[in-house]
Amino acid sequence: MIDTILTILGCCVYLPWFIQLAQTQWDKQSWSRQWLLLILSLQMVTTLHIPSVMYICVGLAAISLIVYLIHGRPSFRWTPIFIVSMAYVVWFAISILWSAIPLKGLQFLIDNGLPMLGFTTAACVLEIKKEELVQIFRTFCIAASIFVCLSLISWGISCAELHMFPWEWPVMRKELVGDIDCYKWIFRFLGGMATGYTHPSYNLLPVFIACGFATWLCHMRHASVSLWWIIWVGGTLVTILAQSRMGVIYSAILLVGYILYHIPNRQKRIIVAASLMVAGTIAGSLTIDFWRQYGDDPIRATLNTNTWKYIQAKPWTGAGAGALNPIEICHTIGEIYWPHVGYIDPARDVADWPEKAHMLPHNQWLAEWSHGGLLAALLSLALYITFAVLCVRKKCYWGEIAWLIFVIFSFLEPMLYIGKGLYLFCMLALFLQATTECKE
């Protein structure tokens, strides 16, 4: 019953978007463009909610893009991000030729390739004005602050349900609460603990991206400074309560970025950055044993080690689109055990695996290399480089901070293989490419 009430309450993240919709002043000449921008704003907000809504929205975004192409008749311009994305998708389409599971390879192209091409195509035909970007980001940041509040409400209700005092909650240590992972209690408003989406890293990723947006909005005086503090303090608190190791890194990066971004003098910025680096190094060296223990993850290490062995066996072709799974890896490297899966029968068919292959290597480039060979890893790397070049060329703070978060995240998770990671990356690339002005 509590899960149901919290799930209904979780829909409050969409309130800022409905307010944006109500405040929109429609123009009969450019209504299709206005509607497409509204749907892109909604798509951003859906990354804070359950993935199924995000997937429904991307279909709506595709229809809106087609309507805009027919009604608005915008000119098409080739962009670097579109060219690299197209090469990435085409290569995986080619890799179906040697995939042991071609139907799953086709599913991979539909799930991952089509959204990537859709968002990058929109970047080729859209030009987003600065004030329009401000509106999209402000809506997303307010939704992120609501998300943080809902997380803390879920935590408070869970403490009452478990008859725990808040200070009894395990902090900075991997422990179960009531024989259940602690983050499931906190994110239960996303569909409940049993069937909801409760992955802490991917749920917190959009919150930290929103924090970067809020820094830029506050600096440009388009939002109150309190908005940044709500997202950062709330996000950091939820990170600690959910025991997310990556979130601790992001919180520190965003705080340092906020401080440096608001120092106008370059010389003072360098001095402050050097001082923070020295202070961070000293603090890290004094607590190195704790961080080693807190960051220890034998399963993650085993996944990456086995995947590297697989890459050495098939460096050029990989498994082929859709065929990367524990059975394929174990058969190739001669292993018979996979973490959280158990015994892998050497005679088991590679195609005998669930629709979504879980327990992939926790590294984007290892996943790409083992999936589509060396060229797939290089093309994936090219996507990140193109993103970085756009940030530098447009002197864009929110893009730079998001890129840094994406890179760190990709060393620890196959980000572009998971919906929330893929959609956030592609949408931010779209905004970077399509926005006429991002700098101060």
Solvent accessible surface area in square Angstrom, and as a share of the most:
residue,aa,sasa,rsa
1,M,176,0.78
2,I,61,0.31
3,D,36,0.19
4,T,75,0.44
5,I,94,0.48
6,L,3,0.01
7,T,44,0.26
8,I,119,0.61
9,L,64,0.32
10,G,0,0.00
11,C,69,0.41
12,C,39,0.23
13,V,0,0.00
14,Y,25,0.10
15,L,97,0.48
16,P,9,0.06
17,W,14,0.05
18,F,113,0.47
19,I,99,0.50
20,Q,17,0.07
21,L,51,0.25
22,A,87,0.67
23,Q,125,0.55
24,T,32,0.19
25,Q,161,0.72
26,W,123,0.43
27,D,64,0.33
28,K,165,0.70
29,Q,136,0.61
30,S,38,0.25
31,W,99,0.35
32,S,3,0.02
33,R,40,0.15
34,Q,36,0.16
35,W,79,0.28
36,L,3,0.01
37,L,13,0.07
38,L,6,0.03
39,I,1,0.00
40,L,3,0.01
41,S,1,0.01
42,L,25,0.12
43,Q,0,0.00
44,M,0,0.00
45,V,0,0.00
46,T,0,0.00
47,T,0,0.00
48,L,0,0.00
49,H,9,0.04
50,I,45,0.23
51,P,25,0.16
52,S,59,0.38
53,V,44,0.25
54,M,0,0.00
55,Y,105,0.40
56,I,129,0.65
57,C,5,0.03
58,V,30,0.17
59,G,33,0.32
60,L,69,0.34
61,A,9,0.07
62,A,53,0.41
63,I,106,0.54
64,S,3,0.02
65,L,19,0.09
66,I,97,0.49
67,V,53,0.30
68,Y,16,0.06
69,L,65,0.32
70,I,124,0.63
71,H,73,0.33
72,G,37,0.35
73,R,203,0.74
74,P,34,0.21
75,S,93,0.60
76,F,91,0.38
77,R,81,0.29
78,W,162,0.57
79,T,3,0.02
80,P,74,0.46
81,I,1,0.01
82,F,20,0.08
83,I,85,0.43
84,V,26,0.15
85,S,1,0.01
86,M,67,0.30
87,A,41,0.32
88,Y,6,0.02
89,V,18,0.10
90,V,75,0.43
91,W,47,0.17
92,F,1,0.00
93,A,43,0.33
94,I,73,0.37
95,S,0,0.00
96,I,37,0.19
97,L,150,0.75
98,W,89,0.31
99,S,13,0.08
100,A,60,0.47
101,I,13,0.07
102,P,66,0.41
103,L,142,0.71
104,K,34,0.14
105,G,0,0.00
106,L,91,0.45
107,Q,69,0.31
108,F,26,0.11
109,L,24,0.12
110,I,82,0.42
111,D,45,0.23
112,N,17,0.08
113,G,2,0.02
114,L,107,0.53
115,P,13,0.08
116,M,3,0.01
117,L,42,0.21
118,G,31,0.30
119,F,7,0.03
120,T,3,0.01
121,T,33,0.19
122,A,4,0.03
123,A,0,0.00
124,C,0,0.00
125,V,8,0.05
126,L,0,0.00
127,E,98,0.44
128,I,0,0.00
129,K,110,0.46
130,K,48,0.20
131,E,112,0.50
132,E,39,0.17
133,L,0,0.00
134,V,6,0.04
135,Q,54,0.24
136,I,3,0.01
137,F,0,0.00
138,R,77,0.28
139,T,3,0.02
140,F,0,0.00
141,C,0,0.00
142,I,72,0.37
143,A,0,0.00
144,A,0,0.00
145,S,13,0.08
146,I,40,0.20
147,F,1,0.00
148,V,3,0.02
149,C,63,0.38
150,L,8,0.04
151,S,0,0.00
152,L,49,0.24
153,I,77,0.39
154,S,0,0.00
155,W,40,0.14
156,G,34,0.33
157,I,61,0.31
158,S,0,0.00
159,C,4,0.02
160,A,70,0.54
161,E,74,0.33
162,L,45,0.22
163,H,170,0.76
164,M,43,0.19
165,F,117,0.49
166,P,65,0.41
167,W,197,0.69
168,E,85,0.38
169,W,5,0.02
170,P,7,0.04
171,V,62,0.36
172,M,39,0.17
173,R,112,0.41
174,K,114,0.48
175,E,79,0.36
176,L,108,0.54
177,V,7,0.04
178,G,49,0.47
179,D,127,0.66
180,I,55,0.28
181,D,47,0.24
182,C,4,0.02
183,Y,56,0.21
184,K,63,0.27
185,W,13,0.04
186,I,1,0.00
187,F,0,0.00
188,R,5,0.02
189,F,0,0.00
190,L,0,0.00
191,G,26,0.25
192,G,4,0.04
193,M,35,0.16
194,A,102,0.79
195,T,125,0.73
196,G,22,0.21
197,Y,52,0.20
198,T,12,0.07
199,H,67,0.30
200,P,19,0.12
201,S,13,0.08
202,Y,3,0.01
203,N,0,0.00
204,L,3,0.02
205,L,1,0.00
206,P,0,0.00
207,V,0,0.00
208,F,1,0.01
209,I,1,0.01
210,A,0,0.00
211,C,0,0.00
212,G,1,0.01
213,F,1,0.00
214,A,0,0.00
215,T,0,0.00
216,W,0,0.00
217,L,0,0.00
218,C,11,0.06
219,H,55,0.25
220,M,38,0.17
221,R,218,0.80
222,H,67,0.30
223,A,22,0.17
224,S,69,0.45
225,V,73,0.42
226,S,61,0.39
227,L,21,0.10
228,W,0,0.00
229,W,108,0.38
230,I,82,0.42
231,I,1,0.01
232,W,39,0.14
233,V,76,0.44
234,G,7,0.06
235,G,0,0.00
236,T,28,0.16
237,L,72,0.36
238,V,1,0.00
239,T,1,0.01
240,I,50,0.25
241,L,7,0.03
242,A,1,0.00
243,Q,6,0.03
244,S,5,0.03
245,R,61,0.22
246,M,12,0.05
247,G,1,0.01
248,V,33,0.19
249,I,75,0.38
250,Y,4,0.02
251,S,6,0.04
252,A,56,0.44
253,I,31,0.16
254,L,0,0.00
255,L,56,0.28
256,V,53,0.31
257,G,9,0.09
258,Y,27,0.10
259,I,65,0.33
260,L,36,0.18
261,Y,28,0.11
262,H,64,0.29
263,I,28,0.14
264,P,128,0.81
265,N,68,0.35
266,R,190,0.69
267,Q,129,0.57
268,K,123,0.52
269,R,84,0.31
270,I,106,0.54
271,I,102,0.52
272,V,43,0.25
273,A,30,0.23
274,A,51,0.40
275,S,63,0.41
276,L,59,0.29
277,M,138,0.62
278,V,88,0.51
279,A,57,0.44
280,G,43,0.42
281,T,90,0.52
282,I,94,0.48
283,A,56,0.44
284,G,27,0.26
285,S,69,0.44
286,L,143,0.71
287,T,60,0.35
288,I,77,0.39
289,D,106,0.55
290,F,82,0.34
291,W,97,0.34
292,R,167,0.61
293,Q,147,0.65
294,Y,15,0.06
295,G,43,0.41
296,D,95,0.49
297,D,38,0.20
298,P,89,0.56
299,I,62,0.32
300,R,44,0.16
301,A,58,0.45
302,T,52,0.30
303,L,0,0.00
304,N,35,0.18
305,T,72,0.42
306,N,10,0.05
307,T,0,0.00
308,W,110,0.38
309,K,86,0.37
310,Y,0,0.00
311,I,2,0.01
312,Q,114,0.51
313,A,58,0.45
314,K,70,0.30
315,P,41,0.26
316,W,179,0.63
317,T,59,0.34
318,G,2,0.02
319,A,6,0.05
320,G,0,0.00
321,A,0,0.00
322,G,16,0.15
323,A,0,0.00
324,L,7,0.03
325,N,2,0.01
326,P,1,0.01
327,I,0,0.00
328,E,14,0.06
329,I,1,0.01
330,C,0,0.00
331,H,63,0.28
332,T,46,0.27
333,I,39,0.20
334,G,65,0.62
335,E,63,0.28
336,I,90,0.46
337,Y,125,0.47
338,W,1,0.00
339,P,7,0.04
340,H,143,0.64
341,V,52,0.30
342,G,21,0.21
343,Y,140,0.53
344,I,0,0.00
345,D,61,0.31
346,P,87,0.54
347,A,92,0.72
348,R,72,0.26
349,D,93,0.48
350,V,21,0.12
351,A,45,0.35
352,D,77,0.40
353,W,30,0.11
354,P,75,0.47
355,E,107,0.48
356,K,116,0.49
357,A,34,0.27
358,H,120,0.54
359,M,43,0.19
360,L,29,0.15
361,P,0,0.00
362,H,37,0.17
363,N,19,0.10
364,Q,0,0.00
365,W,38,0.13
366,L,33,0.16
367,A,0,0.00
368,E,0,0.00
369,W,61,0.21
370,S,0,0.00
371,H,6,0.03
372,G,0,0.00
373,G,0,0.00
374,L,51,0.25
375,L,76,0.38
376,A,0,0.00
377,A,9,0.07
378,L,91,0.45
379,L,28,0.14
380,S,0,0.00
381,L,77,0.38
382,A,28,0.22
383,L,1,0.01
384,Y,4,0.02
385,I,95,0.48
386,T,16,0.09
387,F,0,0.00
388,A,22,0.17
389,V,85,0.49
390,L,4,0.02
391,C,2,0.01
392,V,107,0.61
393,R,147,0.54
394,K,31,0.13
395,K,135,0.57
396,C,0,0.00
397,Y,24,0.09
398,W,1,0.00
399,G,0,0.00
400,E,75,0.34
401,I,14,0.07
402,A,1,0.00
403,W,77,0.27
404,L,68,0.34
405,I,0,0.00
406,F,0,0.00
407,V,27,0.15
408,I,37,0.19
409,F,0,0.00
410,S,0,0.00
411,F,113,0.47
412,L,52,0.26
413,E,11,0.05
414,P,9,0.05
415,M,0,0.00
416,L,2,0.01
417,Y,30,0.12
418,I,58,0.30
419,G,12,0.12
420,K,2,0.01
421,G,0,0.00
422,L,3,0.02
423,Y,4,0.02
424,L,0,0.00
425,F,3,0.01
426,C,3,0.02
427,M,0,0.00
428,L,0,0.00
429,A,2,0.01
430,L,1,0.01
431,F,0,0.00
432,L,0,0.00
433,Q,23,0.10
434,A,2,0.02
435,T,1,0.01
436,T,81,0.47
437,E,67,0.30
438,C,2,0.01
439,K,85,0.36
440,E,125,0.56
